[in-house]
Amino acid sequence: MLRSGPQGVTKQLLERPPRPFTHASRNIAEQHYRLAMELIEKPKMLAAEKELVKALEANPNHGKALCELAKIKKAVRCDYRTARQLFERVLVLRPSDAQALGGLAELEEFAMGDTQRAGQ
């Protein structure tokens, strides 16, 4: 069982190596992912975050769930380190994933802007 709290859960998900999954876990992951996407539309980001974590508990290789969780970590939680790690995990699974590449590029731009402001 994963530790409670968003930071503990995400840390443990990131520490898991990519693994094969069963057909049942794939379906469960997809159900949680779809619910999370509905919650994002409302927008109920914290509830969506919980559903994405559940999707990743069922299938840690769910690239779309990893990307959406990274976006929430970046935009809602301002947890840029975890967002980067999640986007990088997607790229391990799918090296040309456009969302993950775009997310990393946005994080780089943000970091470059902070560096430039700090030098002024």
C-alpha positions in Angstrom: 0.0 0.0 0.0 1.2 3.5 -0.8 1.8 6.1 1.9 -1.0 8.7 2.2 -0.5 12.3 1.2 0.1 13.6 -2.3 3.9 13.9 -1.9 4.4 10.4 -0.4 2.2 8.7 -3.1 3.9 10.5 -6.0 7.4 9.7 -4.6 6.5 6.0 -4.4 5.0 5.9 -7.8 8.2 7.4 -9.2 10.3 4.9 -7.4 8.5 2.0 -9.0 10.2 0.6 -12.1 8.0 0.3 -15.3 6.4 -3.1 -15.1 4.0 -5.3 -17.1 0.4 -5.0 -16.1 -2.7 -7.2 -16.4 -5.7 -6.5 -18.6 -7.8 -5.9 -15.4 -5.3 -3.3 -14.1 -5.3 -1.6 -17.5 -9.1 -1.2 -17.3 -9.1 0.0 -13.8 -6.4 2.6 -14.6 -8.3 3.8 -17.6 -11.5 4.2 -15.6 -9.6 6.3 -13.0 -8.0 8.3 -15.8 -11.3 9.1 -17.5 -12.8 10.2 -14.2 -9.8 12.4 -13.6 -10.2 14.0 -17.0 -13.9 14.8 -16.2 -12.8 16.3 -12.9 -10.2 18.5 -14.6 -12.9 19.9 -16.9 -15.0 21.0 -13.9 -12.2 22.1 -12.6 -11.7 20.0 -9.5 -8.0 19.5 -9.7 -7.3 18.0 -6.3 -10.0 15.3 -6.8 -8.5 14.7 -10.3 -5.0 14.4 -8.7 -6.4 11.6 -6.5 -7.9 9.8 -9.4 -4.7 10.0 -11.4 -2.8 8.5 -8.5 -5.3 5.6 -8.4 -4.8 5.1 -12.1 -1.1 5.0 -11.7 -1.4 2.6 -8.8 -3.2 0.2 -11.1 -0.9 0.9 -14.1 2.4 2.8 -13.4 3.0 2.9 -17.1 -0.1 4.9 -18.0 1.6 7.7 -19.9 -1.4 10.0 -20.2 -2.1 9.8 -16.4 1.6 10.5 -15.8 1.4 13.6 -18.0 -1.8 14.9 -16.4 -0.4 14.4 -12.9 2.7 16.3 -13.9 0.6 19.2 -15.2 -1.3 19.3 -11.8 1.9 19.1 -9.9 3.3 22.0 -11.9 0.2 24.3 -12.1 -1.7 23.6 -8.9 1.0 22.4 -6.4 3.9 24.4 -7.9 6.0 21.2 -7.4 8.3 21.6 -10.4 10.7 18.9 -9.4 8.0 16.2 -9.2 6.5 17.5 -12.5 9.8 17.1 -14.2 10.3 13.6 -12.8 6.8 12.6 -14.1 7.4 14.0 -17.5 10.8 12.3 -17.7 9.1 9.0 -16.7 6.7 9.4 -19.6 9.7 9.9 -21.9 11.3 6.6 -20.7 8.1 4.9 -21.7 7.4 6.9 -24.9 10.5 8.9 -26.0 8.6 11.1 -28.5 5.6 11.9 -26.4 4.6 15.5 -27.4 2.9 16.3 -24.1 5.9 15.3 -22.0 8.3 17.1 -24.3 6.2 20.2 -24.2 5.9 20.0 -20.4 9.6 19.7 -20.0 10.2 22.6 -22.4 7.8 24.8 -20.3 9.6 23.9 -17.1 12.9 24.8 -18.8 11.5 28.2 -19.9 10.3 28.8 -16.4 13.6 27.9 -14.9 15.5 30.1 -17.4 13.2 33.0 -16.5 13.9 32.6 -12.8 17.6 32.5 -13.5 17.5 35.6 -15.6 15.4 37.5 -12.9 17.8 36.4 -10.2 20.8 37.9 -12.1 19.1 41.3 -12.3 
